[in-house]
Amino acid sequence: MFPNFLRRLFSNEGSGEKLRGEILPYGKTEGTVCEGNDSRLAGYGVCSSAANVAGKVVDCAGFCLERGARIVVLFAVGNTAGAPTLDVGNTGPKPIQYRNAAISSEILAAGRTYAFIYDGEAYELIGDVNTDTGTTYEVGTGLELSGATLSVKYGNSAGTSCQGNDTRLSGGEDWSKSKKDIVDRITSLESGGGVEAGAGLDKSGKTLSVKYGNGKGTALEGDGTAANAKKWNGSSLTISSAAPSGGSDADIWLTWI
């Protein structure tokens, strides 16, 4: 029997293939293996496991878990759990990896389809994914976001900008005319024009001063004497020697003795 075993193993008459089938039987039941071209080595399924659940489950009837088996999975729900696993067709949970390391929790997004290959220990994500977290931008003050396009926010309120042709930049007039008007105003101010002296002020060129005096519309200087006033030197001074007479109601008469 033993010599026959060797003969059948190395036979060129086709019996060698039959013997291999006897030693490693192919099939769909326990104790058998999948052939390399078995359609069950590749499948498609949908994962609806909750985002925070690490154990992802995919229904794929007849899936054969062998090294080299492939599965394409649509994630109806994204993933937020760390170190997720994948159980396809009740073949048992296996780690999900990317570049031979546990896949980052944020990579598996909702509504995305991913292809995996089983390497004998884990499901390796096929292809490349964008893991650059520096490409996420926030919209700051003065900007608007439409899809992937950032634009300046124009308007007339706080947090907006004026466009170059905004009439408020030139008072609604031609810029050359507005510029001349500005120059004329500056020249006028330098020569004292454009500023008027109001009541109680004197103007001389570009200088405004208080108008001092003892009449209406003037101010009394600190060492000045008001009209009809007499400076008291501290000695007795009679303001009026006559008895009060005449005058009007609310008049006050004073006599120094």
C-alpha positions as CSV (number, residue, x, y, z in Angstrom):
1,M,0.0,0.0,0.0
2,F,2.8,2.4,0.8
3,P,4.5,2.0,-2.6
4,N,1.1,2.5,-4.2
5,F,0.7,5.7,-2.2
6,L,4.0,7.1,-3.5
7,R,3.1,6.0,-7.0
8,R,-0.3,7.7,-6.9
9,L,1.3,10.9,-5.3
10,F,3.8,11.3,-8.1
11,S,1.8,9.8,-10.9
12,N,1.6,11.7,-14.2
13,E,-1.7,10.0,-15.0
14,G,-3.8,12.5,-13.1
15,S,-4.2,10.4,-10.0
16,G,-1.9,12.7,-8.1
17,E,-4.5,15.5,-8.2
18,K,-7.1,13.0,-7.0
19,L,-4.8,12.0,-4.1
20,R,-4.3,15.6,-3.0
21,G,-8.1,16.0,-3.0
22,E,-8.3,13.0,-0.6
23,I,-5.6,14.3,1.7
24,L,-7.0,18.0,1.7
25,P,-10.6,17.6,0.6
26,Y,-12.3,20.7,-0.9
27,G,-15.8,21.5,0.1
28,K,-18.2,23.8,1.9
29,T,-18.4,21.9,5.2
30,E,-16.4,21.6,8.3
31,G,-13.1,19.8,7.8
32,T,-12.8,20.9,4.1
33,V,-10.9,23.7,2.5
34,C,-11.7,26.2,-0.3
35,E,-10.1,25.8,-3.7
36,G,-8.2,28.8,-4.9
37,N,-10.9,29.7,-7.5
38,D,-13.7,29.3,-5.0
39,S,-16.2,32.2,-5.5
40,R,-16.7,32.1,-1.7
41,L,-13.2,33.6,-1.2
42,A,-14.6,36.9,-2.5
43,G,-17.8,38.5,-1.3
44,Y,-19.7,41.6,-0.6
45,G,-21.6,42.7,2.4
46,V,-23.0,45.6,4.3
47,C,-21.9,46.5,7.9
48,S,-24.6,48.3,10.0
49,S,-22.9,47.9,13.4
50,A,-23.1,50.9,15.7
51,A,-20.3,53.4,15.4
52,N,-19.1,52.9,19.0
53,V,-19.1,49.1,18.7
54,A,-15.6,47.7,17.9
55,G,-17.0,44.3,16.7
56,K,-18.2,44.9,13.1
57,V,-20.5,42.3,11.7
58,V,-21.1,41.6,8.0
59,D,-23.6,39.1,6.6
60,C,-22.1,37.3,3.6
61,A,-23.6,33.8,3.2
62,G,-21.1,31.1,2.3
63,F,-18.0,33.3,2.8
64,C,-14.9,31.1,3.1
65,L,-12.3,32.5,5.5
66,E,-9.0,31.4,4.1
67,R,-5.7,33.3,3.6
68,G,-6.2,35.5,0.5
69,A,-9.9,35.7,0.9
70,R,-11.3,39.1,-0.1
71,I,-14.4,40.9,1.1
72,V,-15.9,44.3,0.0
73,V,-17.8,46.0,2.7
74,L,-20.2,49.0,2.6
75,F,-20.2,50.7,6.0
76,A,-23.7,52.1,6.4
77,V,-22.5,53.5,9.7
78,G,-19.1,55.0,10.4
79,N,-16.8,53.9,13.1
80,T,-15.6,55.6,16.2
81,A,-14.4,52.6,18.2
82,G,-10.7,51.9,18.6
83,A,-9.1,48.6,17.3
84,P,-12.2,47.5,15.4
85,T,-12.6,43.9,14.2
86,L,-14.6,42.3,11.3
87,D,-16.7,39.2,11.4
88,V,-17.8,38.1,8.0
89,G,-20.4,35.5,7.6
90,N,-20.0,34.2,11.2
91,T,-16.4,33.2,10.5
92,G,-15.2,34.9,13.7
93,P,-13.9,38.4,14.5
94,K,-10.6,39.3,13.0
95,P,-8.6,42.6,13.5
96,I,-9.0,45.3,10.8
97,Q,-5.6,46.7,9.8
98,Y,-4.1,49.3,7.6
99,R,-0.4,49.0,6.8
100,N,-0.1,46.1,9.2
101,A,-1.4,48.1,12.2
102,A,-4.7,48.6,13.8
103,I,-6.8,50.9,11.6
104,S,-7.5,54.4,13.0
105,S,-11.0,54.8,14.3
106,E,-11.9,57.7,12.0
107,I,-10.9,56.0,8.7
108,L,-14.0,53.9,8.3
109,A,-16.6,56.5,7.3
110,A,-20.3,56.1,6.8
111,G,-21.5,55.5,3.3
112,R,-18.0,54.4,2.1
113,T,-17.1,51.1,0.5
114,Y,-13.8,49.4,1.4
115,A,-12.1,46.2,0.2
116,F,-10.2,43.9,2.5
117,I,-8.0,40.9,2.1
118,Y,-7.5,38.3,4.8
119,D,-3.8,37.6,5.4
120,G,-4.3,34.7,7.7
121,E,-4.5,36.8,10.9
122,A,-6.3,40.0,10.1
123,Y,-8.3,41.9,7.4
124,E,-5.9,44.3,5.7
125,L,-7.4,47.3,4.0
126,I,-6.6,47.3,0.3
127,G,-5.3,50.5,-1.2
128,D,-4.4,53.8,0.4
129,V,-6.5,56.3,2.4
130,N,-5.9,59.9,3.3
131,T,-4.7,59.9,6.9
132,D,-3.5,63.6,6.7
133,T,-5.5,65.3,9.5
134,G,-3.9,68.6,8.6
135,T,-6.2,69.1,5.6
136,T,-9.2,69.9,7.8
137,Y,-9.9,73.7,7.7
138,E,-12.2,75.9,9.8
139,V,-13.9,79.0,8.4
140,G,-12.8,82.1,10.3
141,T,-14.2,85.6,10.4
142,G,-14.7,87.2,7.1
143,L,-14.8,84.0,5.1
144,E,-17.5,81.8,3.6
145,L,-17.4,78.1,2.8
146,S,-19.3,76.6,-0.1
147,G,-18.5,72.9,-0.6
148,A,-14.7,72.9,-0.7
149,T,-14.4,76.6,-1.8
150,L,-13.4,79.4,0.6
151,S,-14.4,82.9,-0.3
152,V,-14.2,86.4,1.2
153,K,-17.5,87.4,2.8
154,Y,-18.5,90.8,1.3
155,G,-21.0,93.1,2.9
156,N,-21.6,96.3,5.0
157,S,-21.7,94.8,8.5
158,A,-19.1,93.7,11.0
159,G,-17.1,90.7,9.9
160,T,-17.4,91.4,6.2
161,S,-15.2,93.2,3.7
162,C,-15.7,95.9,1.1
163,Q,-15.2,95.0,-2.6
164,G,-12.8,97.1,-4.6
165,N,-15.7,98.8,-6.5
166,D,-17.8,99.5,-3.4
167,T,-19.1,103.1,-3.8
168,R,-18.6,103.7,-0.1
169,L,-14.9,103.8,-0.7
170,S,-15.2,107.0,-2.8
171,G,-18.4,108.5,-1.6
172,G,-20.1,107.5,-4.8
173,E,-17.9,109.8,-6.8
174,D,-15.1,109.3,-9.3
175,W,-11.9,108.5,-7.3
176,S,-9.8,111.2,-9.1
177,K,-12.4,113.8,-8.1
178,S,-12.5,112.5,-4.5
179,K,-8.7,112.5,-4.3
180,K,-8.6,116.2,-5.4
181,D,-11.2,117.1,-2.9
182,I,-9.2,115.4,-0.1
183,V,-6.0,117.3,-1.2
184,D,-7.9,120.6,-1.3
185,R,-9.2,120.0,2.2
186,I,-5.8,119.2,3.6
187,T,-4.3,122.3,1.9
188,S,-7.1,124.4,3.4
189,L,-6.6,123.0,6.9
190,E,-2.8,123.7,6.6
191,S,-3.5,127.3,5.9
192,G,-6.1,127.7,8.6
193,G,-9.1,127.2,6.4
194,G,-12.0,124.9,7.2
195,V,-12.0,125.8,10.9
196,E,-14.1,128.6,12.2
197,A,-13.7,130.5,15.6
198,G,-16.9,130.4,17.6
199,A,-18.1,132.8,20.4
200,G,-15.3,133.6,22.9
201,L,-12.5,132.5,20.5
202,D,-10.1,134.3,18.2
203,K,-8.5,132.8,15.2
204,S,-5.1,133.6,13.7
205,G,-4.1,131.3,10.8
206,K,-4.2,127.8,12.3
207,T,-4.3,129.1,15.9
208,L,-7.4,129.4,18.0
209,S,-7.2,131.5,21.2
210,V,-9.6,132.6,24.0
211,K,-10.9,136.1,23.4
212,Y,-10.2,138.1,26.6
213,G,-12.0,141.3,27.6
214,N,-14.6,142.8,29.8
215,G,-17.5,142.9,27.4
216,K,-20.1,140.5,26.2
217,G,-18.6,137.5,24.3
218,T,-15.3,137.7,26.0
219,A,-13.6,136.1,29.0
220,L,-12.0,137.8,32.0
221,E,-8.3,137.1,32.4
222,G,-7.1,136.0,35.8
223,D,-5.6,139.5,36.6
224,G,-8.3,141.5,34.8
225,T,-11.0,143.8,36.2
226,A,-14.6,143.6,35.2
227,A,-16.3,146.7,33.8
228,N,-17.7,149.0,36.5
229,A,-15.8,147.1,39.2
230,K,-13.5,148.5,41.8
231,K,-10.7,146.4,43.3
232,W,-10.9,146.1,47.0
233,N,-7.6,146.5,48.8
234,G,-8.9,145.3,52.2
235,S,-9.6,148.6,53.8
236,S,-13.1,150.0,54.6
237,L,-15.0,150.7,51.5
238,T,-18.4,152.2,51.2
239,I,-20.3,150.8,48.3
240,S,-23.2,153.1,48.8
241,S,-23.6,155.9,51.3
242,A,-27.2,156.5,50.5
243,A,-30.2,154.7,51.8
244,P,-31.4,152.1,49.4
245,S,-34.0,153.4,47.1
246,G,-35.4,152.5,43.7
247,G,-34.0,149.5,42.1
248,S,-36.0,146.4,41.3
249,D,-37.2,143.4,43.2
250,A,-34.5,140.9,44.0
251,D,-31.7,143.6,44.0
252,I,-29.2,143.2,46.8
253,W,-27.5,146.2,48.5
254,L,-24.3,145.8,50.4
255,T,-22.7,148.3,52.8
256,W,-19.1,147.8,54.2
257,I,-18.5,149.5,57.5
